[in-house]
Amino acid sequence: MSTRIEQRFAALKAEGRAGLVTFLMAGDPDFETSLAITRALPAAGADVIELGVPFTDPMADGPAIQAAGLRALKAGQTLRRTLDLVRAFRTGDDETPIVLMGYYNPIYIYGVADFLTDAKAAGVDGLIVVDLPPEEDDELCKPALAAGLSFIRLATPTTDDKRLPAVLANTSGFVYYVSIAGITGAAAPDMARVASAVARIKRHSPLPVAVGFGIRTAENAAAIARNADAAVVGTALVDVLRASLDEQSRATVTAVTDLVASLAAGVRAARREAAE
């Protein structure tokens, strides 16, 4: 039986277009607002939803996503509450894939076996755990695959042909190509290098390739969509959420969904142009 992630990328391929993957921190700025935004993302144009799991030491995250994690932690967000958010989302949407992105420590403390059971039951489809290299696949990756969850690995500009097979060995769902060396929220990617990198990954793997880091506008997303199977946008969405916060730290749902709609239009237009 195919997974939600496989079904979504198959549908995108059938439509002849790339997808839009949206990242937001679960529980930012609070549980109810985060749930409302997450529920609104598919209608705005998100094809896959990534939810960050807030953590106190997010080494791969830039300042904007670190701040989002701190807001979520302050509001009481935990890994368990993140699964509650996914479970609540699933009451109204059983088709949109959800991927949790974060670090191993909260999962280790939760207990790997219990976490995988609860994540699957809640409706999680995949995991991105940025601090577990392929050499540690026995810790979480292989158990996750056995539990029916995709384990999505990151490839970067420094992942050479010697390293790439190890990175891809147990990867499933899709490959996440980080277009810029460094933390999230960095400068815009070099599109020629991105195209070359996507082609190189595809020579090693049949999986879809999603490209993230540095994508902030519909134009950026469209440029990525001409070469990759999906564009991943996170920091730009987190920034617009933060900018919408009022004095009581309440965010505006439409501030996020308006940008998602713009990004989605860019992605969809890119493939139409390429097909003409």
N, C-alpha and C positions, 0 to 999 in steps of 0.2 A: 504494500500500500504506500503510495507516495505521500510525502509530507506537505504541509502547507507551503513551505519554502519552495519545494520542487514544483508544486502546482502553480504557484505565483509566477515563477520564472518561466515555466512552460507557457503560461497564458501571455506573458509579455512577449515571448518569442513569437507566438502565434499572431499577436497584434503588430509585430514588426517594430517594436519600440523598446527603449530602455526603461528601467524602473526608477523610482525615487524612494530612497531609504531615508527616513527621518530619525534623528536622534534627539531625545530629550532626557533629562535626568528625572527618574521616578521620584515623585514626592516634592518636586520643585514647582511653586513655592510652598505647597501644602498638598496633602493627599487628595482632597476633593477637586481642587483646581487641576492638578496633574491628571486625574482621571477624566475630567471633562475635556481637557485638551487632547488626551490620548484617544478618547472616543470620537473626537471631531477630525482627527487626522486622515482617516481613509476617505471621507467625503471630500476633503480638501485636496486630495491627490496623492497621499502617501501610499506606496505599494507594499512596503515593509516597514515595520516600526522597531526601532532599537530603543530600549529603555536602559539608561544608566543606573547602576546600583551604587548609591552613594557610599563613599569610603573615605576614611580619615587621611589616607596617604596615597592620593591618586597620581602616581609618578608619571603617567603618560598624558595627563590632561593639562591643557592650558589654563590660564587664569579664569576664563569665563566659565568653563565646565567645573573647575575646582570650586568656584564661588557657588555654582548651582548645587553642587554636592553638599556644601556647607549649609545652604539654605534648607535643603531637604533634611539633612541630619538634625538641624535645629528644630524643624517641624515634626520630628519624631519618626522619620522614614528609616526603615530597616530592610534587610533582605526579605524577612517574612512579610512585611507590609507591601513590599514590591510584588510578591506573589499574590497578595490580596488584591492589588491593583489589576494585575493581569486577569485574575479570576473574575473580577467585576467587569472588566472590559469584555470578556468572553460571553457574558450574558447577552450582549447585543451584537457580537461580531465573532463568528466562528471561522472566518476565512482569512483575515489579514494575518500574515506571519508576524510573530513577536520574538525578538531576540534580546536577551539580557546581555549587557556589556559591563564588565567590571573587573574585579580583582579576586584572587583566590581566597584571601583571608576570611571574608565573611562566609564563603561557602564551606571552608574548612571548619570554622567555628560552628556552623549550622549542622555539619555532618554530611559528608558527600552523599551517602546512600539516601538519607532522609531528604536532602535537598533535591536530588534528582527525581525521587518519587513525587514530592510535592510540586516541583516545577512542571513536570509532565502533567500532573492532575490539574494544575491551575490553567494550563493552556500555553505554556512556553514552548517555542519551537526550536530555539537554538541558543548557543552560548558563545560569547566572545570573552575570553579571560586573558587579559593582555600580559600577565606576568607568569604564565605557564608555558615554557618552551616545549618543543616536541620531545625533548629528552625526558620530560615529566608526564608523558601521555598516560601512564598507568594511574596517575593521581586522579585525574578527572576526565580527560578526553575519552579514553576507551570506555569507562563506565557510562559516560554520557551517551555515547553512540549505542551502547547496549541497551540503554533505557529509552532509546528512540528520539534522542535530542541531537540536533546537528551541532557539531563543534566547528566553529568558523575561525579560521586562522588568518593572521595578518601577514602580508608580504609588504616589504618596503623597498625603497630605491637601493638599499644596501644588501638586499637578499639576492645573492648571486646564483648562478646556475648550479653550483656545487651544493649550496644550502637549500635551494628551492624544493628539491624532492623530499627532503626531511620535513619541511614546513607543510607540504601538501599531503604527506603520507596518510594521515587520518582526518584530513579536513573534509567536511561535508556541508551541504547547503549552498554556500558560495564562498569564494575567496575575497577577502577584503584587502584591496591594495591601498596602502597608505602612500599618497602621491608626493608627500614632502617628508624629508627626514626631520624629526623633531616632534614637538608636542602639538596637540590640537590647536586650531585657531591661528595657524601660521599663514604666510603669504600664499597667494594664488599659485596653483601648480603650473608647470610647464607642460602644455598639452601635447607637444610632440614627444616628449619623454614618456608621458602617460600612455600614449598610443603604442609606443614601442614596448613598454613594460607589460601592458595588457596582452599584446600579441605573444610576448615571451611566456607569460603565465599560461596562456591558452595552449601553447605547444607542450606544456607539461601536464595539463589537467583539462578535463572536459567540463569542469564546473563553471558556472557563471562567475564573472569578475565584477565586483562592485568597487568603485573608487571613491575615496573620501579624503578629507583634510583640505582646507583652503577653499572650499566651494561655498560662496556666499550669495551669489546672484543667479537669476534665471539664465544669464549668458554663460556663467561658469558651468552651471548644470548642463546646459545644452552642449557645450563643448565636450564635456566628459561623456555625455550620452552618445556622441557620434562614434565613440570607440569602445566604451565599456557597456556592460549589461545593466548597470545601475549606477546612479550618482548618490553618494551619501552626504547628507548635510546635517551638521550638529551645532557647531559654535554659533553660526548665524541665527539659528532658531533660539538657542539659549540666550543670545544677546537681545533679540527682540522681545523675548519673554521678560528679561530683566528690565528692559527699558519701559515696559508697560506696567511695572509694579507701582502701586500707589503707596500712600503713607502707611497703610496698614499691611503692606507687603502682599496685596492682592494683585494677581496678574489678569490680563485680558486675553481670553481665549482667542478672539478674532485677530489679535496682533500676530499670533503664531500661525493661525490657519490662513491668513491673507498671504503671508510669505510662502507658506507651503504651496498654496494655489499658484503663485507666481513661478516658483521653482518647477512645479509639475508641468505647467504650460511650456516652460523652456525645454524640459526633457522630452515632452511629446512632440514639440515642433522640430526638435533636432532630428529625430528619426524620420519624420515626414519629409523633411528637406533631403535627407540622405536617400530616401526611396524614390524621390522625383527625378 
